Amino acid sequence: MLAYHLGVEVECKISEAIDPRHYQTGFHSTATCGTFAAAAASAKLMRLDVEQTLRALSIAGSQSAGLRENFGTMTKPFHAGRSSESGVAAAQLASYGWTATDKILEAPRGFFRAAGGGYDENAILDKLGAPWTFAQPGISIKPHPSGSLTHPGMTEMRRLIREHGIKAENVHRVRVGTNHNMPNALIHHRPENELQAKFSMEFCMAILLLEGRAGLNEFTDEVVRRADVKAMIEKIDFVVDDEAEAAGYDRMTTILDITLKNGGKVSGRADFGKGSPANPMSFDEVSDKFRETAGFAGLGEDKTSDVVAMVRDLETLASIDRLLAPLRF
């Protein structure tokens, strides 16, 4: 668990250290910074010494790669898997005596300057584990299988639909305003498949208006290509908003303005999505998500209920084997 914490913390701190312009170049932090995180975690698990760990990070630096342009394709999730693989391989090579520089991050030709155009050393020095990001601000759990930047808007859209009884057939237009960094990741405005839909603000808004939910069963090619979905997407305007821009990049401010066919207007704003530390999911909400994903994967209801019950009383389990058994297919 400590290795997991270390990996998460390394990725977060390296991301914070990089010049903000990094995020406008197209680099994907999971693929780039995540490679270092995996190497750090692997080095901890393998009990490498300081010199070996420095070399592991250096080897990882030469494998760090991934571009946002691949969002909405099979290559995006490949980023996460490949960065983890590269980090493990880096630690293994370092343990064998593989040579590499000991200053891959901060050197003039190192990662920070090459990938980010510069860095702020105060963002990382003496910050690891003080506190662990896992504990503060805490972890995020996504209730929807789409990019995290869609979640504040989706959270607010669901609230507005419930509160005002909004029906899809009564909607004239929807304006979704965010800061300018969010469209840099949510690049698919007219998605043609479920992978693109995960990075489409327009689809996420449309499917909530039409179905009232956005789970795995909604993120399928068949649903994305439905005529009513395509028609609703045409009513969604995804734009950069001055108020959202002014809110800063430490939040994902999303402002919704829904114009109804009768001339009425419903508006709302969310800075963070459901499942974030600022708006956490309850145990029952997380278990509902698990039930949906388990059902989608073909796990029977009996096994699913057993897992939920055991997790609810996790601290009383004598062995983790009892929890893992129902998850085996």
C-alpha positions as CSV (number, residue, x, y, z in Angstrom):
1,M,0.0,0.0,0.0
2,L,2.9,2.4,0.8
3,A,4.2,1.7,-2.7
4,Y,0.8,2.7,-4.2
5,H,0.8,5.9,-2.1
6,L,4.3,6.7,-3.2
7,G,3.4,6.2,-6.9
8,V,0.3,8.4,-6.7
9,E,2.3,11.0,-4.8
10,V,5.2,11.0,-7.3
11,E,2.9,11.5,-10.2
12,C,1.0,14.3,-8.5
13,K,4.1,16.2,-7.4
14,I,5.9,15.9,-10.7
15,S,2.7,17.2,-12.5
16,E,2.6,20.1,-10.1
17,A,6.3,20.9,-10.6
18,I,6.0,21.2,-14.4
19,D,5.3,24.6,-16.0
20,P,1.5,24.9,-16.6
21,R,2.3,25.2,-20.4
22,H,3.0,21.5,-20.3
23,Y,-0.7,20.9,-20.3
24,Q,-1.2,22.9,-23.4
25,T,1.4,21.0,-25.4
26,G,-0.6,17.8,-25.6
27,F,1.4,15.6,-23.2
28,H,-0.8,13.2,-21.2
29,S,0.3,13.2,-17.5
30,T,-0.8,9.6,-16.9
31,A,1.6,8.5,-19.6
32,T,4.4,10.9,-18.9
33,C,4.5,11.5,-15.1
34,G,2.9,8.1,-14.5
35,T,6.0,6.3,-15.7
36,F,8.0,7.9,-13.0
37,A,5.3,7.0,-10.5
38,A,5.5,3.4,-11.5
39,A,9.3,3.4,-11.3
40,A,9.2,4.9,-7.8
41,A,6.7,2.4,-6.5
42,S,8.6,-0.5,-8.1
43,A,11.8,0.7,-6.6
44,K,10.2,0.8,-3.2
45,L,8.8,-2.7,-3.5
46,M,12.1,-4.0,-4.7
47,R,13.9,-2.2,-1.9
48,L,16.4,-0.5,-4.2
49,D,18.9,1.9,-2.6
50,V,19.1,5.6,-3.4
51,E,21.5,5.2,-6.2
52,Q,19.6,2.4,-7.8
53,T,16.3,4.4,-7.5
54,L,17.8,7.4,-9.2
55,R,18.8,5.3,-12.1
56,A,15.4,3.7,-12.2
57,L,13.8,7.1,-12.4
58,S,16.3,8.0,-15.2
59,I,15.5,4.9,-17.2
60,A,11.8,5.7,-16.7
61,G,12.4,9.2,-18.1
62,S,13.6,7.9,-21.4
63,Q,10.4,5.8,-21.7
64,S,8.0,8.6,-20.6
65,A,5.6,9.4,-23.5
66,G,1.9,9.9,-24.3
67,L,-0.2,12.5,-26.2
68,R,-3.7,13.7,-25.6
69,E,-4.5,13.6,-29.3
70,N,-5.1,9.8,-28.7
71,F,-7.9,10.5,-26.3
72,G,-11.0,8.7,-27.5
73,T,-9.0,5.8,-29.0
74,M,-7.7,2.5,-27.6
75,T,-4.3,4.1,-27.2
76,K,-5.5,6.3,-24.4
77,P,-6.0,3.5,-21.8
78,F,-2.8,1.9,-23.3
79,H,-1.0,5.0,-21.9
80,A,-1.8,3.9,-18.3
81,G,-0.8,0.3,-18.9
82,R,2.4,1.1,-20.8
83,S,3.6,3.7,-18.2
84,S,3.1,1.1,-15.5
85,E,5.0,-1.5,-17.5
86,S,7.8,0.9,-18.3
87,G,8.2,1.9,-14.6
88,V,8.5,-1.8,-13.5
89,A,11.0,-2.4,-16.3
90,A,13.0,0.6,-15.3
91,A,13.3,-0.6,-11.7
92,Q,14.3,-4.1,-12.8
93,L,17.0,-2.7,-15.2
94,A,18.4,-0.5,-12.4
95,S,18.6,-3.5,-10.1
96,Y,20.7,-5.3,-12.7
97,G,23.2,-2.4,-12.8
98,W,21.9,-0.7,-16.0
99,T,23.4,2.8,-16.1
100,A,21.6,6.1,-16.5
101,T,22.0,9.7,-15.3
102,D,21.2,10.6,-11.7
103,K,19.5,13.9,-12.6
104,I,16.9,13.0,-15.2
105,L,14.3,15.4,-13.8
106,E,16.2,18.7,-13.2
107,A,19.0,18.7,-15.8
108,P,19.0,21.2,-18.6
109,R,18.2,18.4,-21.0
110,G,16.1,16.5,-18.6
111,F,12.4,15.7,-18.3
112,F,11.1,19.0,-16.7
113,R,12.6,21.3,-19.4
114,A,12.1,18.9,-22.3
115,A,8.5,18.0,-21.5
116,G,7.3,21.0,-19.6
117,G,9.5,23.9,-20.6
118,G,10.6,24.4,-17.0
119,Y,9.7,23.6,-13.5
120,D,9.1,24.8,-9.9
121,E,11.3,22.8,-7.5
122,N,9.3,24.1,-4.6
123,A,6.4,22.1,-5.8
124,I,8.2,18.8,-5.1
125,L,11.1,19.3,-2.6
126,D,10.2,18.0,0.9
127,K,6.6,17.5,-0.2
128,L,6.4,13.7,-0.7
129,G,4.2,12.3,1.9
130,A,3.6,15.6,3.6
131,P,0.7,14.8,3.4
132,W,0.1,11.8,1.2
133,T,-2.2,12.9,-1.7
134,F,-4.1,9.6,-0.9
135,A,-5.1,11.1,2.4
136,Q,-5.4,14.8,1.6
137,P,-7.2,15.9,-0.4
138,G,-8.1,12.3,-0.9
139,I,-9.0,9.9,-3.7
140,S,-11.5,10.4,-6.4
141,I,-14.0,7.7,-7.7
142,K,-15.6,8.4,-11.0
143,P,-19.4,7.5,-11.1
144,H,-19.4,7.6,-14.9
145,P,-17.0,5.9,-17.3
146,S,-15.9,9.1,-19.0
147,G,-13.1,11.6,-18.7
148,S,-12.9,13.2,-15.3
149,L,-13.3,16.7,-16.8
150,T,-16.8,15.8,-17.8
151,H,-17.9,14.9,-14.2
152,P,-18.6,18.4,-12.8
153,G,-20.9,19.2,-15.6
154,M,-22.5,15.7,-15.4
155,T,-23.0,16.1,-11.7
156,E,-24.7,19.4,-12.1
157,M,-26.8,18.3,-15.1
158,R,-28.2,15.4,-13.1
159,R,-29.0,17.7,-10.2
160,L,-30.8,20.2,-12.5
161,I,-32.8,17.4,-14.2
162,R,-34.0,16.0,-10.9
163,E,-34.7,19.4,-9.3
164,H,-36.5,20.9,-12.2
165,G,-38.0,17.8,-13.8
166,I,-36.3,18.6,-17.2
167,K,-37.4,16.4,-20.1
168,A,-35.2,16.0,-23.2
169,E,-38.2,16.9,-25.5
170,N,-38.5,20.2,-23.8
171,V,-34.9,21.3,-24.3
172,H,-34.1,23.9,-26.9
173,R,-30.3,24.4,-26.3
174,V,-27.7,23.8,-23.6
175,R,-24.6,26.0,-23.1
176,V,-21.7,24.3,-21.3
177,G,-19.0,26.7,-20.3
178,T,-15.6,25.7,-18.9
179,N,-12.0,27.0,-18.7
180,H,-10.0,26.7,-21.9
181,N,-8.0,23.8,-20.7
182,M,-10.9,21.4,-20.7
183,P,-11.7,21.4,-24.4
184,N,-8.0,20.6,-24.9
185,A,-8.8,17.1,-23.5
186,L,-12.5,16.7,-24.4
187,I,-11.7,16.8,-28.1
188,H,-14.6,14.8,-29.6
189,H,-17.5,17.0,-30.3
190,R,-19.4,14.6,-32.6
191,P,-18.4,11.2,-31.4
192,E,-18.8,8.2,-33.6
193,N,-18.1,5.4,-31.0
194,E,-18.0,4.8,-27.3
195,L,-14.3,5.5,-27.0
196,Q,-14.7,9.0,-28.4
197,A,-17.9,9.5,-26.3
198,K,-15.8,9.2,-23.2
199,F,-14.0,12.5,-24.2
200,S,-17.1,14.3,-25.5
201,M,-18.8,16.8,-23.2
202,E,-21.6,17.0,-25.8
203,F,-22.4,13.3,-25.6
204,C,-22.2,13.3,-21.8
205,M,-24.8,16.1,-21.5
206,A,-27.0,14.6,-24.2
207,I,-27.2,11.1,-22.8
208,L,-28.1,12.4,-19.3
209,L,-30.9,14.5,-20.8
210,L,-32.2,11.5,-22.8
211,E,-31.7,8.6,-20.3
212,G,-31.1,10.3,-17.0
213,R,-28.0,8.2,-16.4
214,A,-24.6,7.6,-18.0
215,G,-23.2,4.2,-17.1
216,L,-21.4,1.4,-19.0
217,N,-24.7,0.5,-20.8
218,E,-24.9,4.0,-22.2
219,F,-21.3,4.2,-23.4
220,T,-21.6,1.8,-26.2
221,D,-21.2,2.2,-30.0
222,E,-24.9,1.4,-30.5
223,V,-26.1,4.2,-28.1
224,V,-23.6,6.8,-29.4
225,R,-24.9,6.2,-33.0
226,R,-28.6,6.5,-32.1
227,A,-30.4,9.2,-34.1
228,D,-31.9,10.8,-31.0
229,V,-28.5,11.0,-29.4
230,K,-27.0,12.7,-32.4
231,A,-29.9,15.1,-32.6
232,M,-29.5,16.0,-28.9
233,I,-25.8,16.5,-29.3
234,E,-26.5,19.2,-31.9
235,K,-28.3,21.2,-29.2
236,I,-25.2,21.3,-26.9
237,D,-22.8,24.2,-27.2
238,F,-19.5,23.5,-25.5
239,V,-17.6,26.8,-25.1
240,V,-14.9,28.6,-23.1
241,D,-16.6,30.7,-20.4
242,D,-15.0,33.8,-18.8
243,E,-16.4,33.0,-15.3
244,A,-15.1,29.4,-15.5
245,E,-11.8,30.7,-16.7
246,A,-11.5,33.1,-13.8
247,A,-12.2,30.3,-11.3
248,G,-8.7,29.0,-11.9
249,Y,-7.2,25.6,-13.0
250,D,-7.2,24.1,-9.5
251,R,-10.9,23.2,-10.2
252,M,-13.0,22.1,-13.1
253,T,-15.6,24.8,-13.0
254,T,-18.5,24.0,-15.4
255,I,-21.4,26.4,-15.9
256,L,-24.6,25.1,-17.4
257,D,-27.4,27.2,-19.0
258,I,-30.3,25.2,-20.3
259,T,-32.9,27.0,-22.4
260,L,-36.3,25.3,-22.7
261,K,-38.6,25.4,-25.6
262,N,-41.2,27.4,-23.6
263,G,-38.6,30.2,-23.1
264,G,-37.6,29.2,-19.6
265,K,-34.0,29.0,-18.5
266,V,-32.3,26.8,-15.9
267,S,-28.7,27.4,-14.8
268,G,-26.2,25.9,-12.5
269,R,-22.5,25.6,-11.7
270,A,-20.2,23.0,-10.3
271,D,-16.5,23.3,-9.5
272,F,-16.0,19.6,-8.8
273,G,-17.8,16.4,-9.8
274,K,-19.5,13.7,-7.7
275,G,-16.9,11.3,-6.4
276,S,-14.2,14.0,-5.8
277,P,-12.9,14.7,-2.3
278,A,-15.1,17.8,-2.4
279,N,-18.2,15.8,-3.2
280,P,-17.5,12.2,-2.2
281,M,-19.6,9.2,-3.1
282,S,-21.3,7.4,-0.2
283,F,-20.7,3.7,0.4
284,D,-24.1,2.9,-1.1
285,E,-23.3,5.0,-4.2
286,V,-20.0,3.2,-4.7
287,S,-21.6,-0.2,-4.2
288,D,-24.3,0.8,-6.8
289,K,-21.5,1.5,-9.3
290,F,-19.8,-1.8,-8.5
291,R,-23.1,-3.6,-9.0
292,E,-23.5,-2.0,-12.5
293,T,-19.9,-2.8,-13.5
294,A,-20.0,-6.3,-12.1
295,G,-23.3,-7.0,-14.0
296,F,-21.8,-5.6,-17.2
297,A,-18.9,-8.0,-16.8
298,G,-21.2,-10.9,-16.1
299,L,-20.7,-11.4,-12.4
300,G,-23.8,-12.9,-10.9
301,E,-26.0,-11.0,-8.4
302,D,-25.2,-13.5,-5.6
303,K,-21.5,-13.0,-5.9
304,T,-21.9,-9.3,-6.3
305,S,-23.9,-9.0,-3.1
306,D,-21.4,-11.1,-1.2
307,V,-18.6,-8.8,-2.3
308,V,-20.5,-5.7,-1.2
309,A,-21.3,-7.2,2.1
310,M,-17.7,-8.2,2.7
311,V,-16.3,-4.8,1.7
312,R,-18.8,-3.2,4.1
313,D,-17.2,-5.2,6.9
314,L,-13.7,-5.4,5.4
315,E,-11.9,-4.8,8.7
316,T,-13.4,-7.9,10.2
317,L,-12.2,-10.3,7.4
318,A,-9.7,-12.8,8.6
319,S,-8.3,-13.2,5.1
320,I,-8.5,-11.3,1.8
321,D,-8.8,-14.6,0.0
322,R,-12.5,-14.8,1.1
323,L,-13.1,-11.5,-0.7
324,L,-11.2,-12.4,-3.8
325,A,-12.9,-15.8,-4.3
326,P,-16.3,-14.4,-5.6
327,L,-14.4,-12.2,-8.1
328,R,-12.8,-15.2,-9.9
329,F,-14.6,-16.1,-13.1
